[in-house]
Amino acid sequence: MANFSRLEVAEVMKQTGLVPLFYDGDLTACKEVLDACYKGGARLLEFTARGDFAHEVFGELNKYVLKELPGMIMGVGSVTDAASASRFMALGANFIVTPVFREDIAIVCNRRKVLWSPGCGSLTEIAKAEEFGCEIVKLFPGGIYGPDFVKAIKGPQPWTSIMPTGGVSPTMENLKGWFNAGVTCVGMGSKLIKKNANGEFNYKEIETNTKLALSIIEDVRK
């Protein structure tokens, strides 16, 4: 069961402006990444469930968070059907992120009052998602659409909250473009959760990048 209501999750997304996201099948590595993001100031993390037994890894990871990282809000991304969403919510997922808009996922999440953020790529999809109770829409792939798309959406629908994922990096130029366009928060993966040349996570760089991204977001919003 989720420890945070959907409105609480949405508020933290709005306040911090950053949702780090990553996947790894190694529980120890996942804990280290979480620690680095937490030390860097992040208070949400999307575990992208893209591998076999991802639900087992997430379950143990969430137990670790509940014990060791107070205030950290864990969610699950890359969820493609209602059954998977239900499984992760049973393991304590506080929010569900999907690559596409699916009504079946909306229904099971709304039933439990868990925030869900569907990947949308048109104003029609965004409006439909909001009709199904979506608080924050995921713009995916964000890099394909860009900040100008966000500006266009915010014109007729200033109430829409948008989280671009893909094409987001921890630089002043990139984040200024997105937030000046009107996004509520950004999802950031490989540009934030860095690996070294050997394919191993660089935990110190992850912490540094998280601090940098949050600092830039704060400055841009002033």
N, C-alpha and C positions, 0 to 999 in steps of 0.2 A: 504493500500500500504506500502511496505517495506521502511524504512528510510535509510537502508544501502544496498549497492550493494553486490552481492555475493562475489566479490573480496575483498571488505572491510571486510565482515564477515570472510572470509577465513583467511585474514591477522591477524585479532584479535585472531582467534583461534590459529594461529601459534605463535603469540607474547605471549599470556598468557599461552597457553598450557592446559587450563582447561575449561571444559563446565559442570557446575553443572546441574543436572536434577532432577526434582521431580514433583509430582502431589498432589493436594489437592483440594477438592471441596469448601472449605471455603475461600472466598476472603480475609478476614482479615488475616487469617493465611498465605495465599500466599504472601501478601504484607510484612508481617514480615519476612518471609523466604527470599524474594527478598532483603529487606533492609539489612539483615544479610550477604548475599552473596556479596552485593555491598560494604558494609563496610569492608568486608574481602578482597576486591580487585578484585573480579570477574567482568567481563564486558560482559559476555554472560550467558544466562540461557535458558535451554531447558525445557519447560513446557510439561510434558508427558500427552497427552490428553487421559486419560484412564477411565474417568467417564462420567456419564450423564451430559449434559449441559456444558461440558468442554469448548466449544467454547464461551459460555457466560462469564465464569470465565476469560478465556484468554483475551477476548475483554476488560473487565474492568481492568484487570491487566496491559495490555499494555498501556491503557490510563494513568494509574498511573505512569508507568515507563516514559512515554513521558513527563509527568509533573514534576516528582519528582527526577528521577534518570538519569541525563544526561550521555549519552555515553553507557548506558546499552542496549545490543542487545538481544531482545527477539525472541526466536524461539519455534517451537512446535515439539514434538516427538510422537512416537507411532502412526504415521499417516499411514493408511492402504489403502487408495484409493485416486484417483485424486480429487474427489468431496470434500473430507475432506481437502485435501491440499489447494484447491481453497478457501474454506470457511475460513481457517485460514489465508491465504495470504490476503484475503479481510479485515481481522481484524488487519493486520499490521505485520504478522509474517515475520521476516527477514531471517529465514532459516527453512527448513523442514527436520526432521529426521524420517526415516522409519525403521521398524524391518527387512524388506526384500527389495530386489531390484525389483521395479515395473516400467515398461516402461511408464505407463500412468502418474505416478507421476512425472517422469523425464520430460515428455513433458510439463505438465502444469507449472512446476517450471521454466523450461528453457524459456518458453514463456514470463514469467514475470521477467526473469533474477534474480531469487531467488535461493540462494544456497540450495541444497538438499543433504543429506547424507544418503545413503541407507545401511541397514545392509547386509553385505556380509560375506560368510564363505568359499570362495574358490578363487583361483587365477582367474579362469574363470569368476566368478561373478564380481570380482573386475575389471577385464579388460573390461567386458561388460558395467559396470557402467561408467567407464571412457570414453568409446566410446560414451556414452550418455551425456557426459559433466560434470561428477561428479568431483568436486575439492577435496573433502576430503571424503574418504570412511569410513563408520562405521564398525568396526570389532565386530560382535555380534554373540553369547555371548563371550566377550573377555576372560573371565576366563577359558572357555573351550579350547581355542586355545593357549593363552599365548604368551609371548614375542618371543619365538622361532619361532612361526608361522610368526610373523612380520618380523623377520630376514630373513626367507626363502623367503617371498614375496619381500622384498627390494633387494634381490640378482638380480633376473632377471628384476625387475621393480623399480629401485632406484628413479624414479620420482613419485611413488605412495605415496600419503599422507593418513595416517591411523589414525583413532580415535577409540581406543578400548573402549567399554562400557560394564560394567559387569566385575567383578573381579578386579576392580581398587579401591584402598584405599589410604588415605593421609598419607602414611608412606614412609620413605626413601627407604627401601628395595623394596617395590612394584613399586613406581614411577621410581626408578633408573632402574629397570628391563625393564620397558616399554620404557622409553626414550633412554636408551642405545641400545635398539633393533631397534630404528628408528622411533617411532611414532611421529606424528606431534602435537597431543594433546590427551587428555583423557576425556571421559565422566564419571562423577562420581555422583552416586545417593545416596543410603541409607548409604554408608560409610561416606559420607560428610554431607548430610542433615539429621542430627541425631534427633531421638525422644527419650523422656524419658520413664520411665517404665509405665507411664499412657497413652502412645501413643500420647503425645503432642510434638510438635517440640521444641527442645532446641535451641533457637535462638542464645544465647551466644556461645554455642558449635559450631553451624554452622559457625558463624563468625570466631571463632578461627581456626576451621578446614580448612576453606577457605584460611585464611592467611598462615597456615602451609603448605597446599598443594602447593600454589603458590611459597612460599619460597623454598620448596624442589625442585620444578620444575626448578626454577631459578638456584639453586646450581648444580643440575644434569646436566644442559645444559652448564655449564662453561667448 
